[in-house]
Amino acid sequence: MYAILDIETTGGQFNEEGITEIAIYKFDGHEIVDQFVSLVNPEIPIQPFVVKLTGINNEMLRLAPKFYEVAKRIIEMTNDCVVVAHNASFDYRILRTEFRRLGYDFVAKTLCTVELSKKLLPEQPSHSLGKLVRALGIPMADRHRASGDALATIKLFKILLEKDLEKEIVKDFIKLTVEKGITPKLLDIIASLPSTTGVYYIHNEKGNLIYIGKSRNIKKRINQHFTGTSSKCKKIQDQVYTVTYDETGSELIALLKESQEIKVNKPILNRAQRKSIFQLALYAEKDEKGYINLKLQKADGRKREITSFTSIQEGKNALFKITAHYNLCQKLNGLYHTKSNCFQYSIKECDGACINDEAPEIYNARVTQFIEKNSFENQSMILIDRGRNISERSAVLIENGIYKGYAFYDLNYQINNIDILRNIIIPMQNNRDTKNIIKGQMRKSKTIKTLNF
């Protein structure tokens, strides 16, 4: 659990400042689960420049609670949490100073989103909260007020968690729970998981990732791992300490995240998925009569494929649908073996290319239409899909045929402003797997919308 906070102060000499406002949001890595926001009477005057900056004046604080009156609530909100703040050293110092005045030693593990953003957003010219918010298109109200700044920090922290492909932030958090002796049981782990689409991460007691998977129902899939009898399931049951997850809403993004993060983290129980999982590919070959045949063959990196499949059954099912949708010939596509016309010709669902009744140029035009629709070579587009909640959408960015990454967004101007979109994009590798995942989901999913630019 994280306690994301922001503090406004009176200003003044070092270690003599007083708190004028505090906002703390308890955040479980996915959503806010508790909050505390309050003005605080610092019992000393506010510096004039601070009044101008924050809009908080001495009169507003006259009847506000003093720090000792809110101290217990602050401890409740931060207990067993990692304290997260933008410029955390300042907020943590102020809190420790106030508690020291009460004779209490306040100690917490901290995370600074300034330092995290320097590491995970190195391309940004400035790492101040105001400039990051503008660059990333994060909606913000009440700048320089504790609640407004803390809520903006949560949105920034969500982006940083997504950008942290090696899961260093989460691993450090797990190590902290291990130090505190918090050992969850398998039933407790399952109870804490959502029944939503996303990627899940199984960690051992050292916090290391031992398995990464994706599912349209994370809770159900983890339950299957914990009750399964296969050798992999037994290894998971023996080694699991905790399970973390990233909701995606979009199955496409779940597939893309799973593929890349397995390659980046190389979990010990994901051996089979470290290399390409697409063993079969669809190729276009012109026969001796001039007809373009769609051929399902073993993937060959030397040949230009249209799309790929993980199994022969998936490939055949897709090819049957493609053949029917584009009114192609099952015989030419290797789905119906005969020396005469195909069966589809008998029921008038094939125009006779199999017996040369249809001219190659007319038939090939439909094959070419399919190939062009399933290839995004040199195209620039954004694939828009479901987000993690009802007010959010997801976006996958492809520029000049190259997959750039994905993002989640709340506001239309984030998706319509390509510079902001590039800033919030989680950069991903462009490889054969990602291209085929995208093509496959574009072919199957009814929720994906395409925005060309």
VOPAGU-2260 file (C-alpha; in pm, 1 decimal, decimal comma):
REM VOPAGU-2260
SITE   aa  ch    i         X         Y         Z
SITE  MET   A    0       0,0       0,0       0,0
SITE  TYR   A    1     118,6     352,7     -79,8
SITE  ALA   A    2      38,4     676,5     105,4
SITE  ILE   A    3      58,1     950,6    -156,5
SITE  LEU   A    4      76,6    1288,3      10,2
SITE  ASP   A    5     137,0    1656,4     -38,0
SITE  ILE   A    6     199,7    1921,4     224,8
SITE  GLU   A    7     171,3    2300,1     206,5
SITE  THR   A    8     370,4    2503,0     459,7
SITE  THR   A    9     405,3    2854,3     596,6
SITE  GLY   A   10     748,5    2901,3     439,7
SITE  GLY   A   11    1026,7    3053,8     645,0
SITE  GLN   A   12    1358,3    2932,0     784,9
SITE  PHE   A   13    1468,8    2570,4     746,2
SITE  ASN   A   14    1304,9    2338,1    1004,0
SITE  GLU   A   15    1094,3    2625,8    1138,8
SITE  GLU   A   16     814,1    2592,9     883,3
SITE  GLY   A   17     466,2    2490,4     992,2
SITE  ILE   A   18     211,7    2281,9     802,2
SITE  THR   A   19     -87,6    2473,0     663,1
SITE  GLU   A   20    -252,0    2193,1     466,6
SITE  ILE   A   21    -204,4    1818,3     423,0
SITE  ALA   A   22    -357,1    1565,7     182,8
SITE  ILE   A   23    -296,4    1191,2     205,5
SITE  TYR   A   24    -444,8     934,6     -32,2
SITE  LYS   A   25    -402,7     565,7      46,5
SITE  PHE   A   26    -338,8     398,4    -289,9
SITE  ASP   A   27    -313,4      23,8    -348,2
SITE  GLY   A   28    -136,2      55,9    -683,0
SITE  HIS   A   29    -466,2      62,3    -870,8
SITE  GLU   A   30    -715,9     286,0    -690,7
SITE  ILE   A   31    -760,4     516,0    -391,2
SITE  VAL   A   32    -889,6     320,0     -89,7
SITE  ASP   A   33    -885,6     595,8     177,4
SITE  GLN   A   34    -813,7     968,0     203,2
SITE  PHE   A   35    -747,6    1246,1     449,5
SITE  VAL   A   36    -743,1    1615,5     354,7
SITE  SER   A   37    -729,7    1899,6     606,3
SITE  LEU   A   38    -616,2    2253,6     664,2
SITE  VAL   A   39    -384,4    2278,3     965,7
SITE  ASN   A   40    -335,8    2571,3    1202,3
SITE  PRO   A   41      45,2    2615,3    1210,1
SITE  GLU   A   42      29,0    2860,9    1503,7
SITE  ILE   A   43     277,8    3085,5    1320,4
SITE  PRO   A   44     217,1    3343,4    1042,2
SITE  ILE   A   45     228,6    3242,6     673,9
SITE  GLN   A   46     490,4    3410,6     457,5
SITE  PRO   A   47     328,9    3658,8     209,6
SITE  PHE   A   48     474,8    3484,5     -98,3
SITE  VAL   A   49     316,8    3155,7      17,1
SITE  VAL   A   50     -25,3    3323,4      55,5
SITE  LYS   A   51       7,7    3445,5    -302,4
SITE  LEU   A   52     118,1    3102,3    -427,8
SITE  THR   A   53    -137,7    2882,9    -249,9
SITE  GLY   A   54    -425,0    3119,0    -171,5
SITE  ILE   A   55    -418,3    2995,9     191,6
SITE  ASN   A   56    -414,0    3286,7     439,0
SITE  ASN   A   57    -393,1    3324,1     818,5
SITE  GLU   A   58    -766,2    3388,5     855,1
SITE  MET   A   59    -854,2    3059,1     680,4
SITE  LEU   A   60    -642,4    2868,8     934,0
SITE  ARG   A   61    -763,3    3040,2    1251,7
SITE  LEU   A   62   -1025,0    2770,3    1327,5
SITE  ALA   A   63    -840,9    2481,0    1156,8
SITE  PRO   A   64    -719,6    2187,5    1374,5
SITE  LYS   A   65    -366,2    2209,8    1510,0
SITE  PHE   A   66    -112,6    1944,9    1411,2
SITE  TYR   A   67    -145,1    1744,0    1733,4
SITE  GLU   A   68    -519,1    1708,7    1660,5
SITE  VAL   A   69    -459,0    1543,1    1321,5
SITE  ALA   A   70    -138,7    1352,9    1411,3
SITE  LYS   A   71    -316,7    1025,7    1496,7
SITE  ARG   A   72    -503,3    1025,4    1163,0
SITE  ILE   A   73    -175,5    1086,2     975,5
SITE  ILE   A   74     -17,4     785,8    1148,1
SITE  GLU   A   75    -322,8     571,2    1062,1
SITE  MET   A   76    -302,7     675,9     697,3
SITE  THR   A   77      71,5     611,0     662,4
SITE  ASN   A   78     112,1     300,8     880,7
SITE  ASP   A   79     256,9       2,8     685,5
SITE  CYS   A   80     265,3     219,2     371,3
SITE  VAL   A   81     538,1     350,5     145,6
SITE  VAL   A   82     508,3     730,1     156,2
SITE  VAL   A   83     509,3     870,9    -198,4
SITE  ALA   A   84     548,7    1241,3    -275,4
SITE  HIS   A   85     683,5    1472,1    -542,3
SITE  ASN   A   86    1009,7    1585,1    -381,2
SITE  ALA   A   87     955,2    1335,0     -98,6
SITE  SER   A   88    1256,9    1451,4     103,8
SITE  PHE   A   89    1080,7    1785,8     170,1
SITE  ASP   A   90     742,5    1641,4     276,6
SITE  TYR   A   91     907,1    1368,7     486,4
SITE  ARG   A   92    1134,4    1621,7     661,4
SITE  ILE   A   93     837,6    1846,2     743,7
SITE  LEU   A   94     638,0    1553,4     887,2
SITE  ARG   A   95     930,5    1427,3    1095,8
SITE  THR   A   96     988,1    1780,9    1229,1
SITE  GLU   A   97     623,1    1822,8    1333,2
SITE  PHE   A   98     612,7    1480,1    1500,6
SITE  ARG   A   99     946,2    1548,9    1674,8
SITE  ARG   A  100     785,6    1856,1    1834,2
SITE  LEU   A  101     527,8    1616,9    1981,2
SITE  GLY   A  102     801,2    1382,5    2108,7
SITE  TYR   A  103     725,4    1111,6    1851,1
SITE  ASP   A  104     977,7     959,9    1609,1
SITE  PHE   A  105     793,4     930,8    1275,6
SITE  VAL   A  106     969,0     683,4    1043,3
SITE  ALA   A  107     851,5     561,7     702,8
SITE  LYS   A  108     995,4     427,9     378,3
SITE  THR   A  109     964,4     692,1     105,8
SITE  LEU   A  110     948,7     707,6    -271,8
SITE  CYS   A  111    1013,0    1028,8    -462,3
SITE  THR   A  112     828,1    1077,3    -791,3
SITE  VAL   A  113    1085,7    1341,1    -894,5
SITE  GLU   A  114    1362,0    1079,0    -881,3
SITE  LEU   A  115    1139,8     812,9   -1039,2
SITE  SER   A  116    1043,6    1045,5   -1324,6
SITE  LYS   A  117    1410,1    1128,5   -1390,9
SITE  LYS   A  118    1476,9     755,3   -1427,0
SITE  LEU   A  119    1162,0     653,0   -1615,8
SITE  LEU   A  120    1091,6     975,3   -1810,9
SITE  PRO   A  121    1448,6    1086,0   -1896,1
SITE  GLU   A  122    1334,3    1260,4   -2214,4
SITE  GLN   A  123    1140,0    1524,6   -2017,2
SITE  PRO   A  124    1323,2    1861,2   -1998,3
SITE  SER   A  125    1176,9    1936,3   -1653,4
SITE  HIS   A  126    1064,8    1709,4   -1369,5
SITE  SER   A  127     868,1    1967,4   -1171,6
SITE  LEU   A  128     512,0    1856,1   -1104,3
SITE  GLY   A  129     355,8    2143,6   -1299,3
SITE  LYS   A  130     560,6    2084,6   -1614,3
SITE  LEU   A  131     523,2    1705,0   -1602,5
SITE  VAL   A  132     145,4    1744,1   -1566,0
SITE  ARG   A  133     132,8    1964,7   -1876,3
SITE  ALA   A  134     365,9    1741,9   -2079,6
SITE  LEU   A  135     171,8    1424,1   -1994,5
SITE  GLY   A  136    -172,7    1578,0   -2037,5
SITE  ILE   A  137    -269,4    1500,5   -1677,0
SITE  PRO   A  138    -585,2    1690,0   -1576,5
SITE  MET   A  139    -522,4    1901,3   -1268,5
SITE  ALA   A  140    -721,5    2133,2   -1045,5
SITE  ASP   A  141    -610,8    2339,6    -742,8
SITE  ARG   A  142    -241,8    2364,8    -827,1
SITE  HIS   A  143     -31,6    2443,2    -514,9
SITE  ARG   A  144    -307,4    2310,3    -290,4
SITE  ALA   A  145    -238,4    1983,3    -108,9
SITE  SER   A  146    -530,5    1786,1    -251,8
SITE  GLY   A  147    -478,8    1901,8    -612,5
SITE  ASP   A  148    -105,0    1829,0    -605,8
SITE  ALA   A  149    -151,7    1490,4    -435,0
SITE  LEU   A  150    -415,5    1378,3    -689,2
SITE  ALA   A  151    -186,3    1484,4    -975,1
SITE  THR   A  152      96,4    1288,0    -809,9
SITE  ILE   A  153    -126,3     976,8    -806,4
SITE  LYS   A  154    -187,7    1007,4   -1181,2
SITE  LEU   A  155     185,0    1059,8   -1239,4
SITE  PHE   A  156     267,6     760,6   -1015,6
SITE  LYS   A  157      27,8     540,8   -1217,1
SITE  ILE   A  158     217,4     632,3   -1535,5
SITE  LEU   A  159     551,7     563,0   -1364,3
SITE  LEU   A  160     429,0     220,6   -1247,1
SITE  GLU   A  161     337,5     138,8   -1607,7
SITE  LYS   A  162     674,7     263,5   -1736,3
SITE  ASP   A  163     860,3      45,1   -1484,1
SITE  LEU   A  164     872,7    -266,1   -1705,0
SITE  GLU   A  165    1124,8    -439,4   -1477,6
SITE  LYS   A  166     885,0    -393,5   -1181,9
SITE  GLU   A  167    1154,6    -249,4    -953,6
SITE  ILE   A  168     900,3     -34,7    -762,8
SITE  VAL   A  169     678,5    -335,4    -689,9
SITE  LYS   A  170     973,7    -561,7    -602,7
SITE  ASP   A  171    1098,8    -308,4    -346,0
SITE  PHE   A  172     750,0    -289,0    -195,1
SITE  ILE   A  173     732,2    -669,9    -164,9
SITE  LYS   A  174    1073,2    -676,1       6,4
SITE  LEU   A  175     934,3    -427,4     260,1
SITE  THR   A  176     638,1    -654,5     340,8
SITE  VAL   A  177     876,5    -949,8     377,6
SITE  GLU   A  178    1082,7    -748,2     629,8
SITE  LYS   A  179     763,7    -679,0     828,1
SITE  GLY   A  180     677,3   -1049,1     833,7
SITE  ILE   A  181     348,8   -1014,7     643,9
SITE  THR   A  182     300,1   -1356,5     479,9
SITE  PRO   A  183     -24,3   -1386,1     280,2
SITE  LYS   A  184    -189,4   -1728,0     239,7
SITE  LEU   A  185    -303,6   -1857,9     -98,9
SITE  LEU   A  186    -671,5   -1790,9     -20,1
SITE  ASP   A  187    -586,3   -1436,3      92,6
SITE  ILE   A  188    -396,7   -1378,1    -233,0
SITE  ILE   A  189    -691,7   -1496,2    -444,2
SITE  ALA   A  190    -937,0   -1284,3    -242,0
SITE  SER   A  191    -730,8    -970,0    -313,6
SITE  LEU   A  192    -735,9   -1013,6    -693,0
SITE  PRO   A  193    -989,2    -865,7    -939,2
SITE  SER   A  194   -1201,1   -1059,9   -1188,9
SITE  THR   A  195   -1087,3    -829,3   -1469,5
SITE  THR   A  196    -860,1    -832,3   -1775,8
SITE  GLY   A  197    -492,1    -770,9   -1719,7
SITE  VAL   A  198    -143,6    -906,0   -1657,9
SITE  TYR   A  199     -51,2   -1083,4   -1334,3
SITE  TYR   A  200     292,2   -1128,9   -1176,8
SITE  ILE   A  201     375,3   -1417,1    -942,8
SITE  HIS   A  202     661,1   -1333,0    -702,2
SITE  ASN   A  203     867,2   -1548,6    -467,9
SITE  GLU   A  204     972,1   -1446,7    -116,0
SITE  LYS   A  205    1264,9   -1241,1    -247,0
SITE  GLY   A  206    1022,0   -1035,9    -455,7
SITE  ASN   A  207    1160,3   -1185,8    -778,7
SITE  LEU   A  208     922,6   -1264,0   -1062,4
SITE  ILE   A  209     883,0   -1636,3   -1124,0
SITE  TYR   A  210     588,4   -1621,9   -1365,5
SITE  ILE   A  211     403,0   -1362,8   -1576,1
SITE  GLY   A  212      67,6   -1430,9   -1738,9
SITE  LYS   A  213    -235,6   -1255,2   -1882,0
SITE  SER   A  214    -604,0   -1330,3   -1843,6
SITE  ARG   A  215    -948,4   -1187,6   -1904,2
SITE  ASN   A  216   -1023,3   -1291,4   -1543,7
SITE  ILE   A  217    -713,5   -1259,8   -1323,8
SITE  LYS   A  218    -876,1   -1406,2   -1009,7
SITE  LYS   A  219   -1001,2   -1715,0   -1197,3
SITE  ARG   A  220    -664,3   -1777,3   -1365,4
SITE  ILE   A  221    -465,3   -1751,3   -1040,4
SITE  ASN   A  222    -714,0   -1987,4    -875,1
SITE  GLN   A  223    -641,6   -2235,1   -1156,6
SITE  HIS   A  224    -265,7   -2204,3   -1089,5
SITE  PHE   A  225    -319,5   -2258,9    -716,5
SITE  THR   A  226    -541,9   -2565,5    -760,9
SITE  GLY   A  227    -378,1   -2719,1   -1069,9
SITE  THR   A  228    -180,6   -3044,2   -1064,9
SITE  SER   A  229      62,2   -2983,5   -1353,9
SITE  SER   A  230     433,5   -2955,5   -1276,1
SITE  LYS   A  231     423,7   -2579,8   -1346,3
SITE  CYS   A  232     126,3   -2528,0   -1113,3
SITE  LYS   A  233     299,6   -2725,8    -836,8
SITE  LYS   A  234     613,4   -2512,6    -874,0
SITE  ILE   A  235     401,3   -2196,8    -851,2
SITE  GLN   A  236     224,3   -2328,4    -539,5
SITE  ASP   A  237     559,2   -2412,6    -375,8
SITE  GLN   A  238     732,1   -2082,5    -455,5
SITE  VAL   A  239     460,8   -1812,3    -455,8
SITE  TYR   A  240     484,4   -1541,0    -191,7
SITE  THR   A  241     248,2   -1287,2    -346,5
SITE  VAL   A  242      75,8   -1193,7    -672,2
SITE  THR   A  243      63,3    -842,1    -813,2
SITE  TYR   A  244    -130,5    -736,0   -1119,3
SITE  ASP   A  245    -187,3    -460,5   -1373,2
SITE  GLU   A  246    -542,4    -417,7   -1497,1
SITE  THR   A  247    -556,7    -325,6   -1865,9
SITE  GLY   A  248    -925,4    -347,9   -1964,3
SITE  SER   A  249    -799,5    -411,2   -2317,0
SITE  GLU   A  250    -703,7    -769,5   -2402,6
SITE  LEU   A  251    -470,8    -633,7   -2673,4
SITE  ILE   A  252    -264,1    -439,8   -2419,3
SITE  ALA   A  253    -262,0    -739,6   -2183,4
SITE  LEU   A  254    -116,9    -955,4   -2462,5
SITE  LEU   A  255     142,7    -691,3   -2557,4
SITE  LYS   A  256     249,0    -633,1   -2193,8
SITE  GLU   A  257     276,4   -1004,8   -2125,0
SITE  SER   A  258     488,4   -1063,6   -2436,2
SITE  GLN   A  259     734,6    -782,5   -2364,8
SITE  GLU   A  260     762,1    -824,8   -1988,2
SITE  ILE   A  261     838,9   -1195,4   -2019,9
SITE  LYS   A  262    1125,0   -1106,2   -2254,2
SITE  VAL   A  263    1248,6    -826,1   -2022,8
SITE  ASN   A  264    1220,5   -1010,8   -1688,8
SITE  LYS   A  265    1276,5   -1371,7   -1808,2
SITE  PRO   A  266    1077,3   -1539,3   -1525,4
SITE  ILE   A  267    1202,7   -1890,1   -1452,9
SITE  LEU   A  268     863,5   -2054,6   -1515,1
SITE  ASN   A  269     800,5   -1874,9   -1848,1
SITE  ARG   A  270    1071,5   -2055,2   -2046,7
SITE  ALA   A  271     842,5   -2146,2   -2336,9
SITE  GLN   A  272     730,6   -1785,7   -2394,9
SITE  ARG   A  273    1070,7   -1613,8   -2395,2
SITE  LYS   A  274    1097,6   -1681,1   -2768,0
SITE  SER   A  275     833,2   -1623,1   -3032,9
SITE  ILE   A  276     507,9   -1806,0   -2961,0
SITE  PHE   A  277     394,4   -1772,4   -3324,2
SITE  GLN   A  278     514,1   -2090,5   -3493,4
SITE  LEU   A  279     284,0   -2082,3   -3800,2
SITE  ALA   A  280     243,8   -1804,4   -4053,0
SITE  LEU   A  281      21,7   -1714,2   -4347,1
SITE  TYR   A  282     199,1   -1644,6   -4677,1
SITE  ALA   A  283      77,7   -1532,6   -5019,7
SITE  GLU   A  284     206,1   -1734,1   -5317,2
SITE  LYS   A  285     103,4   -1705,2   -5681,4
SITE  ASP   A  286      38,3   -2040,1   -5853,7
SITE  GLU   A  287     121,6   -2136,1   -6214,4
SITE  LYS   A  288    -219,7   -2009,7   -6332,0
SITE  GLY   A  289    -169,5   -1664,6   -6176,7
SITE  TYR   A  290    -397,5   -1700,2   -5871,6
SITE  ILE   A  291    -268,9   -1578,4   -5532,8
SITE  ASN   A  292    -297,9   -1863,7   -5282,4
SITE  LEU   A  293    -296,5   -1806,8   -4907,2
SITE  LYS   A  294     -74,3   -2074,9   -4755,3
SITE  LEU   A  295     -51,5   -2173,2   -4388,6
SITE  GLN   A  296     306,9   -2285,5   -4327,0
SITE  LYS   A  297     572,6   -2312,5   -4059,4
SITE  ALA   A  298     704,4   -1962,3   -3985,7
SITE  ASP   A  299    1010,3   -1874,6   -4193,1
SITE  GLY   A  300    1189,3   -1549,8   -4111,5
SITE  ARG   A  301    1327,2   -1529,4   -4466,1
SITE  LYS   A  302     978,2   -1493,7   -4615,7
SITE  ARG   A  303     735,5   -1204,1   -4581,4
SITE  GLU   A  304     438,6   -1320,4   -4375,9
SITE  ILE   A  305      92,8   -1164,8   -4367,1
SITE  THR   A  306      14,4   -1274,6   -4011,4
SITE  SER   A  307     105,1   -1556,2   -3767,8
SITE  PHE   A  308     -65,4   -1806,9   -3539,3
SITE  THR   A  309      25,2   -2001,4   -3227,4
SITE  SER   A  310    -122,5   -2333,8   -3347,2
SITE  ILE   A  311    -239,2   -2514,4   -3659,9
SITE  GLN   A  312    -597,6   -2509,5   -3532,5
SITE  GLU   A  313    -593,6   -2132,1   -3472,4
SITE  GLY   A  314    -446,2   -2082,4   -3820,1
SITE  LYS   A  315    -702,8   -2302,5   -3994,0
SITE  ASN   A  316    -995,8   -2144,8   -3811,2
SITE  ALA   A  317    -873,2   -1797,3   -3910,1
SITE  LEU   A  318    -812,2   -1901,7   -4272,1
SITE  PHE   A  319   -1164,4   -2046,5   -4301,8
SITE  LYS   A  320   -1308,6   -1713,6   -4177,9
SITE  ILE   A  321   -1084,1   -1509,9   -4411,4
SITE  THR   A  322   -1178,8   -1730,5   -4707,6
SITE  ALA   A  323   -1550,4   -1690,5   -4636,1
SITE  HIS   A  324   -1533,4   -1315,1   -4561,8
SITE  TYR   A  325   -1345,9   -1227,5   -4883,1
SITE  ASN   A  326   -1528,7   -1487,6   -5096,2
SITE  LEU   A  327   -1207,5   -1674,0   -5171,2
SITE  CYS   A  328   -1156,1   -2035,8   -5272,7
SITE  GLN   A  329   -1101,3   -2306,2   -5008,3
SITE  LYS   A  330    -916,9   -2524,2   -5261,8
SITE  LEU   A  331    -666,2   -2251,1   -5353,0
SITE  ASN   A  332    -611,2   -2177,4   -4983,6
SITE  GLY   A  333    -537,1   -2544,3   -4904,7
SITE  LEU   A  334    -851,6   -2599,4   -4697,8
SITE  TYR   A  335   -1029,3   -2838,2   -4937,8
SITE  HIS   A  336    -838,8   -3104,1   -5129,9
SITE  THR   A  337    -991,9   -3211,1   -5459,3
SITE  LYS   A  338    -896,1   -3245,7   -5826,2
SITE  SER   A  339   -1214,4   -3070,8   -5941,1
SITE  ASN   A  340   -1404,2   -2770,1   -5805,3
SITE  CYS   A  341   -1425,7   -2701,4   -5431,5
SITE  PHE   A  342   -1743,3   -2774,2   -5233,2
SITE  GLN   A  343   -1809,5   -2401,9   -5187,1
SITE  TYR   A  344   -1842,9   -2367,9   -5567,4
SITE  SER   A  345   -2120,8   -2630,6   -5558,7
SITE  ILE   A  346   -2323,4   -2418,4   -5315,5
SITE  LYS   A  347   -2238,6   -2094,8   -5501,6
SITE  GLU   A  348   -2010,2   -1951,6   -5232,9
SITE  CYS   A  349   -1702,1   -1962,5   -5459,6
SITE  ASP   A  350   -1689,1   -1785,6   -5796,0
SITE  GLY   A  351   -1492,5   -2067,7   -5959,2
SITE  ALA   A  352   -1126,8   -1972,1   -5934,2
SITE  CYS   A  353   -1061,2   -2339,3   -5851,7
SITE  ILE   A  354   -1169,2   -2438,4   -6208,6
SITE  ASN   A  355   -1053,3   -2118,2   -6382,3
SITE  ASP   A  356   -1408,1   -1980,9   -6415,5
SITE  GLU   A  357   -1304,0   -1653,2   -6248,0
SITE  ALA   A  358   -1024,8   -1439,2   -6394,0
SITE  PRO   A  359    -708,3   -1426,1   -6179,0
SITE  GLU   A  360    -712,2   -1042,6   -6179,3
SITE  ILE   A  361   -1063,0   -1028,6   -6027,5
SITE  TYR   A  362    -990,0   -1300,2   -5770,1
SITE  ASN   A  363    -650,7   -1153,7   -5677,7
SITE  ALA   A  364    -806,2    -812,0   -5612,5
SITE  ARG   A  365    -997,8    -958,7   -5317,4
SITE  VAL   A  366    -686,3   -1138,7   -5186,2
SITE  THR   A  367    -490,5    -812,3   -5212,7
SITE  GLN   A  368    -767,4    -630,5   -5023,5
SITE  PHE   A  369    -726,4    -878,7   -4736,9
SITE  ILE   A  370    -345,7    -848,7   -4739,1
SITE  GLU   A  371    -356,3    -467,6   -4733,0
SITE  LYS   A  372    -608,5    -461,7   -4448,6
SITE  ASN   A  373    -393,4    -696,2   -4240,7
SITE  SER   A  374     -66,1    -517,4   -4300,9
SITE  PHE   A  375      16,1    -183,1   -4142,5
SITE  GLU   A  376     342,7    -136,9   -4332,2
SITE  ASN   A  377     416,6     238,8   -4357,5
SITE  GLN   A  378      80,2     320,7   -4192,5
SITE  SER   A  379      37,3     549,7   -3891,6
SITE  MET   A  380    -258,9     474,1   -3667,7
SITE  ILE   A  381    -389,9     466,6   -3312,4
SITE  LEU   A  382    -587,6     162,6   -3199,1
SITE  ILE   A  383    -843,6     270,3   -2938,7
SITE  ASP   A  384    -987,9      12,1   -2699,3
SITE  ARG   A  385   -1131,3     -28,3   -2348,6
SITE  GLY   A  386    -949,5     126,7   -2052,7
SITE  ARG   A  387    -914,0      12,8   -1693,0
SITE  ASN   A  388   -1237,6     183,4   -1586,9
SITE  ILE   A  389   -1549,7     327,4   -1743,7
SITE  SER   A  390   -1404,9     679,1   -1788,4
SITE  GLU   A  391   -1076,5     567,3   -1941,1
SITE  ARG   A  392    -966,3     443,7   -2284,3
SITE  SER   A  393    -650,2     272,0   -2403,2
SITE  ALA   A  394    -443,0     354,8   -2710,6
SITE  VAL   A  395    -183,8     158,2   -2906,9
SITE  LEU   A  396      38,7     377,4   -3124,7
SITE  ILE   A  397     177,7     263,6   -3461,3
SITE  GLU   A  398     389,1     511,3   -3660,5
SITE  ASN   A  399     506,2     433,4   -4014,0
SITE  GLY   A  400     430,9      66,6   -3956,1
SITE  ILE   A  401     633,3      54,6   -3631,9
SITE  TYR   A  402     463,0     -33,9   -3301,2
SITE  LYS   A  403     564,9     237,0   -3052,7
SITE  GLY   A  404     378,0     139,7   -2736,0
SITE  TYR   A  405      52,5     190,1   -2548,5
SITE  ALA   A  406    -108,9     442,7   -2314,6
SITE  PHE   A  407    -419,9     496,6   -2104,5
SITE  TYR   A  408    -599,3     830,1   -2130,9
SITE  ASP   A  409    -897,7    1011,5   -1977,4
SITE  LEU   A  410    -938,9    1308,9   -2207,9
SITE  ASN   A  411    -982,9    1337,9   -2584,1
SITE  TYR   A  412    -716,4    1606,2   -2617,0
SITE  GLN   A  413    -456,5    1355,4   -2495,3
SITE  ILE   A  414    -530,3    1125,7   -2788,0
SITE  ASN   A  415    -573,7    1404,1   -3043,4
SITE  ASN   A  416    -246,8    1577,5   -2951,8
SITE  ILE   A  417      25,5    1348,4   -3087,2
SITE  ASP   A  418     300,5    1518,0   -2882,2
SITE  ILE   A  419     115,4    1453,7   -2553,6
SITE  LEU   A  420      36,5    1099,0   -2667,2
SITE  ARG   A  421     406,1    1034,5   -2732,2
SITE  ASN   A  422     485,5    1158,0   -2379,4
SITE  ILE   A  423     238,4     926,5   -2205,2
SITE  ILE   A  424     312,1     624,8   -2426,1
SITE  ILE   A  425     477,5     330,1   -2251,5
SITE  PRO   A  426     757,3     255,8   -2503,5
SITE  MET   A  427     757,8    -104,6   -2622,9
SITE  GLN   A  428     967,7    -319,3   -2853,2
SITE  ASN   A  429     859,1    -356,4   -3213,7
SITE  ASN   A  430     910,8    -719,2   -3313,0
SITE  ARG   A  431     745,4   -1008,4   -3493,1
SITE  ASP   A  432     545,1   -1108,3   -3185,4
SITE  THR   A  433     401,4    -761,2   -3123,2
SITE  LYS   A  434     304,1    -716,3   -3487,3
SITE  ASN   A  435     124,8   -1050,1   -3492,4
SITE  ILE   A  436     -50,3    -986,6   -3159,8
SITE  ILE   A  437    -180,1    -656,0   -3298,4
SITE  LYS   A  438    -288,5    -808,4   -3629,7
SITE  GLY   A  439    -460,8   -1097,5   -3453,4
SITE  GLN   A  440    -656,9    -873,2   -3216,5
SITE  MET   A  441    -752,5    -632,3   -3496,0
SITE  ARG   A  442    -887,0    -932,5   -3682,2
SITE  LYS   A  443   -1079,6   -1079,7   -3385,0
SITE  SER   A  444   -1182,1    -791,2   -3159,8
SITE  LYS   A  445   -1500,0    -591,8   -3210,3
SITE  THR   A  446   -1402,7    -330,5   -2950,0
SITE  ILE   A  447   -1093,5    -192,5   -3125,2
SITE  LYS   A  448   -1140,3     130,0   -3322,2
SITE  THR   A  449    -876,5     261,8   -3562,4
SITE  LEU   A  450    -780,2     629,4   -3582,2
SITE  ASN   A  451    -551,4     702,0   -3879,3
SITE  PHE   A  452    -326,1    1006,6   -3879,4
